[in-house]
Amino acid sequence: MAEALSDLGASLGFSALALEVARTGEALWVGFFAALGYLTLGPLLLLSPWVERRGLARALLELRLARGLLFLPLPFLPREAALLVFYAYPLMVLTDLAIVAWEGLLVRRGRDRLAERSGKLYAAWEVGGLVGVGLGPALFALHPALPYLLAAGILLLAWALLRPALTGEKGEREEATRPEALVQSLRRLLAYAPLRPYLLLSLLFTLAHALTTALLGLLALRAGTPEALFGLVFVLQSLGYTLGSYFAGRVPPALAFRLGPLGAALGGMGFLLPFPLLLAAPPLLGLGVALLSTHLRAVRGWLLPKEGLAPSLAAIRALLYGAGALGGLGAGVLGKGNPALPLLLGALGFLVLLPFALGPLHPRRLEALRQEEAE
């Protein structure tokens, strides 16, 4: 409940911010705002040792509190695109650092149920984000200050609900007193041979996802989707993400790593169908992507070293952000002549994951890894 509320509040504020920046008509800042999330890589890597040193539970609560308070001054700032974009940056950094702390807690509390627990957490975020993205612009139309004040109130309420569950967590202080230097953590992460194949597969998955989804809006319009129903396409995609994340823990890895790539590839290519047939594609794409990402995240969690957990998770997130940025930029370049080309390349990337179900993603191999790390 607290996590759904947290993402609801954040998406209310961010969607209103995106609308305000877009209303200025300054294309440079609109594009910069869209790319801002990828630029959290530096602070993410530099500040993740602090998250480990502070303690994952304590850091999570402090980061969430700071984000809620930072939304309060927004109604009083000058309505200039550059200022709004730069003000949004620390909000995004706080959001990503909190995700690192959350994922670290999930790994620390129980590696054997990572697919179920992380899947439900991401499903809660999807539900909150879906509602918030729709409500933010509507509330802004009623009064420009309303989405920001409501976002701050909801975020502080979510913090208050989360606080009793994390305050005084056993073992948190002892584990947090052994932080590891960032450079040492990065070196060990990349040198750890058992993790390498799964890290490479995660990068391939992220690249394929970015290529597939970067131009979906353009393809949906070209397929004849009425502008009034344009948002429905992405609501259905979010529905697929939510259902796939929530039920991922009940899907065995053997099925997830076989059906996930097929569902993601077919769902992506379904955007080449005319409207309304393409409406079957978004939920299928979201479902396949959610199954794959949840299980890949769980496998990485089984293999992550116990020391320097937050820096390791931050390094993985930074690498995945890099792959996503590369895919998004590549789609923009490749799609100039034919917008379907990056989508087809992305679908092929998903299908390339299938042969790995016979090797590093084979269920017997995954079960052996899980058993080794659980001992």
GIMO-V634192 format. One record per helix or strand. SS is the DSSP state (a for helix, b for strand). FROM is the first residue (numbers start at 0). LEN is the number of residues. If there is no record, write none. Layout:
ss & from & len
SS & FROM & LEN
SS & FROM & LEN
This chain:
ss & from & len
a & 1 & 22
a & 26 & 28
a & 55 & 15
a & 71 & 5
a & 80 & 29
a & 110 & 32
a & 145 & 21
a & 171 & 5
a & 181 & 10
a & 192 & 21
a & 215 & 7
a & 226 & 24
a & 252 & 20
a & 278 & 25
a & 308 & 26
a & 339 & 13
a & 353 & 5
a & 362 & 12
